[in-house]
Amino acid sequence: MPVLGRDVTVPLVTGGEVTYAALDYAASAPALQRVWDDVAAYAPYYGSVHRGAGYLSQLSTDLFENSRTTVAEFLDCRAGDQVVFTRSTTDSLNLLAAALPADCQVFVFETEHHASLLPWRDARVTYLNAPRTPAEAVGTLERALADRTASAQDVHGPALVCVTGASNVTGELWPVKELAAAAHAHGARIVLDAAQLAPHHPVSVQELDVDWVAFSGHKLYAPFGSGVLAGRSDWLQEAEPYLAGGGASRKVARRTDGGVDVDWHTTAARHEAGSPNVIGVYSIASACKALTEAGFDTLVAREQRLVATVRAGLAEVEQVKVLSLFGDDAPRVGVISFVVEGWNSSHFAAALSAEYGIGVRDGLFCAHPLVRTLLGSDSQDPGECGAPEAEPGEPSLNAIRVSFGAGTPDEHVERFVRAVKELVSDGAKWNYRTEDGRCVPAV
């Protein structure tokens, strides 16, 4: 599937230019050419949504609401489920957190991305320890839910489980269907963070039996600032609007005491106040259609070949340690994190970019507890650029992540593997310095 940017060239510090290898899909994937073309075709017809009488406003409203239907079909939602458009996965999960019933208890693994780890501040939160196998994850959740039921007196509030579909650090797939079954067996609901899963695998709300699913457009090859929360409507419609304002209200009337009475929408519009991001919403719908038409079987098969190429290449470098929670045989998407003995991770990532034109990510990937668990380190200090992150034999402080998906050329991953081997064996060809906490080439 063609993506934008495949032919972009970037300068190298050693001289000349090279085609940029974008291998940071887990942060933001490039736009599909199909998405870009669809948005460009619609752009001249852009208009206000829902409240305009003119032709372009009506066309834009139809486009917006039809996109809602497309996303519901892409996720295989149940009849009665609602699709709410948000800004991102983070926004979606914060919306759900704001809609939790009173006295709701939330269960979340410490291995989650911060987007699904942190929004539950106003709820009773139980953080579950990092499991080392999928079966252990299910068992840990079952015990926690059973303890909750056993410790309750006469009544207890509702419960929600939040879990990722694929790790943004290791790429490993989580046993979502089994976790959903465990949650429902104990009267709890479950929300799936599909930010890293939806771009790589089909996500069926009905097959997985999850209550909600959240994902971002910018990871689904639709980088126009929109996201999705889809699932059961009851908690959402019983909660106060996430944002108060136009679009969320059906009727507003002044009271004699100077206040106002508000009649809020009971549809998804209840949580979509303000002028919606119709471009972002349409881009998500376009990406959903493109991925469906391309066929996930074909996309998954090709991506797994790229995963095998990268893992095999890294395995040939003794100084490289690939991070894994569930083990080498665990199924995974195109997200791989690793450390290199004797290298500062920021230095290594900077050299990949400056000397080879390869874009990866280094750090803790907004999943600090998980990465520190995998590294065996609690330190947050990456050290000075060019210096090892830790003394020989000590755990690394940060990691390097390479990620890819639809549209990634074979040459990009092959160049990455070759670059890793050359940097480890020969060292960097350039000098680097620390600037604003980042490692950059010295002038």
HELIX and SHEET records of a PDB file:
HELIX    1   1 GLN A   33  TYR A   42  1                                  10    
HELIX    2   2 ALA A   43  TYR A   45  5                                   3    
HELIX    3   3 TYR A   55  PHE A   74  1                                  20    
HELIX    4   4 THR A   89  ALA A   98  1                                  10    
HELIX    5   5 HIS A  114  LEU A  117  1                                   4    
HELIX    6   6 PRO A  134  SER A  151  1                                  18    
HELIX    7   7 VAL A  176  ALA A  185  1                                  10    
HELIX    8   8 VAL A  205  LEU A  208  1                                   4    
HELIX    9   9 GLY A  217  LYS A  219  5                                   3    
HELIX   10  10 ASP A  234  GLU A  238  1                                   5    
HELIX   11  11 ALA A  268  HIS A  271  5                                   4    
HELIX   12  12 VAL A  278  ALA A  294  1                                  17    
HELIX   13  13 PHE A  296  ALA A  315  1                                  20    
HELIX   14  14 SER A  345  TYR A  356  1                                  12    
HELIX   15  15 HIS A  368  LEU A  375  1                                   8    
HELIX   16  16 ASP A  410  ASP A  426  1                                  17    
SHEET    1   A 2 THR A   9  PRO A  11  0                                        
SHEET    2   A 2 GLU A  17  THR A  19 -1                                        
SHEET    1   B 2 ALA A  21  ALA A  22  0                                        
SHEET    2   B 2 ILE A 358  GLY A 359  1                                        
SHEET    1   C 7 GLN A  82  THR A  86  0                                        
SHEET    2   C 7 GLY A 227  GLY A 231 -1                                        
SHEET    3   C 7 TRP A 212  SER A 216 -1                                        
SHEET    4   C 7 ARG A 189  ASP A 193  1                                        
SHEET    5   C 7 ALA A 159  THR A 164  1                                        
SHEET    6   C 7 GLN A 105  PHE A 109  1                                        
SHEET    7   C 7 ARG A 124  LEU A 128  1                                        
SHEET    1   D 2 SER A 249  ARG A 254  0                                        
SHEET    2   D 2 VAL A 260  TRP A 264 -1                                        
SHEET    1   E 4 VAL A 320  VAL A 322  0                                        
SHEET    2   E 4 VAL A 335  VAL A 340 -1                                        
SHEET    3   E 4 ALA A 399  SER A 403 -1                                        
SHEET    4   E 4 ARG A 361  GLY A 363 -1                                        
SHEET    1   F 2 TYR A 432  GLU A 435  0                                        
SHEET    2   F 2 ARG A 438  PRO A 441 -1                                        
END                                                                             
